[in-house]
Amino acid sequence: MVYGYPHGIKEFLIIGFGGFFGAIFRYVISNIIPAKFGLPIGTFTVNLIGSFVVGFFMYSPLNNLPPEYRFLIITGFCGALSTFSTFTYENFFLLERGYFINMIVNIFLNVLGCLMAIYVGKSLSMFLLGNY
């Protein structure tokens, strides 16, 4: 999802400011809501909140706000709160335009690719640093 590349320190600071609050909100929510049935319900909750906020702003008249607001809310706050919200929006965007196969491929590649990346990272860490 491209909102435009931030070219100045102002945009980086705006994104960082939003990210600061998104990360704190994620930490608080993830620790307040306990796991249930062996599932990380706190993480699920922040993913739902992030997806809702992205959907709310991207599909409302508020999307016409200056780019600084999108940097603050979508890229910064939601980016730190939940990368899943961006992933979900991008898949919804594909679905909405009729690119169902592209959406399925994107979901498949992201989920399996990230699972493999964690496995490779874990394996490399164990190889280089040993078990902890």
Secondary structure, 3 states (H helix, E strand, C coil): CCCCCCCCHHHHHHHHHHHHHHHHHHHHHHHHCCCECCECHHHHHHHHHHHHHHHHHHCCHHHHCCHHHHHHHHHHHHHHHCHHHHHHHHHHHHHHCCCHHHHHHHHHHHHHHHHHHHHHHHHHHHHHHCCC
